[in-house]
Amino acid sequence: MAETPLITVVVPTYNLGHYFDDSLASIQAQTYANYEVYLIDDASTDGTAKRVDAAASDERYHVIHFDTHRGVSVARNYGLDRAKGEFVTFVDGDDQLEPDF
């Protein structure tokens, strides 16, 4: 059986509050298992950083915290530079994905 390609998911986050919980749950519920996720906290001030840290228990999830707010484009590019996947997708931290995304 052929190995499935690795997919990298880059998720910039900034002050998302409870929206991020649903977004993260929808990523974790994917039926495709060969993926990595870069959660990039862009210096949130509302507790989003703690929610991002909670995802680190899964070894596929890489958590990065910026110490100053740099903007969504910088966060996306930061994740893109580290991506190891054959395919890369961007998910906003308030998006919710279907299980077979």
N, C-alpha and C positions, 0 to 999 in steps of 0.2 A: 504494500500500500504506500502510495506516495505521501511524503510529508507535506502538511499544509503550510502555506507561507505565513510568516510572521507579519502581523499587522501592528503598526504603531498608531496609537491614539494620543493626540496632544490636546490637553484640556487646560486652557488658561482660566484662572479664577481670580476674581476680585470682588469682595463684598457681596457675596451671593446669598448669604443667610441660609435659610432652609431650602432654597431652590437647589442648592448643590447636593443635598441628601438624595433627592429624587433622581437627579442626573447621575450621580455615582451609582445608585442602585440599578439604574437602567444599563449602565456599562457592565456592572458585575453580573447581570442576568443574561449576558450574551450567550447564545448557543454555540458560537464559535469560540474555541478556547485558546487558540494560539495567537495571543495578542499581548502587547505591553502598553502601558499607559504612563504618560508623563503628565502629572498634575502640577501645574505651575502656579503657585500662589503669588500674585503680583502685589505683595505688601498689603493684604487685606487688614482692615481695622475692626471688623465686626464679628470675629469668631470663625470666619471661613477657614482660616489657617488650621485651626484645631480639627475641623471636619476633614480637611485635606490630609492631615497627619494620621487620622484614623484609618485611612485606606492603605497605609504603608504595611499593614500586616500581611498583605498579599505580595509575594515577591515579584509579581508582574508590574506592580505599581511603583513608579519612581516619583518621589516628592521633592520639589524644588521650591524654596522660598526666596523671593527677592526682598531685599531690605528697604528698597524704595520703589514706589509705583512707577513702572516703565511703560505701561500700555500693552494692549492685547497683541499688537504686531511683534513687539520684542519678545513677549512670552511665547508666541507661536514659533518664531524663528529659533528661540532657545531650544524648544522641544524638537524642532525639525533637525537642528544640528546634532542632536543626540540620538535620533531615531535609528533603530537597527532593523526595522521592518522592511520587507519588500514593498509593502504598501503603507501609505501614511494617510490618516484622516484627522481632521480637526473637529472637535466637539466643544461647543460653548458650555460653560459650567452650569447653565440653566436649561440646557437641552435635555430631552428625554428620548432615548432610543428604543426602537422596537427590538425584541429579543434576537431577531435574526438580521440585525443591521449589517 
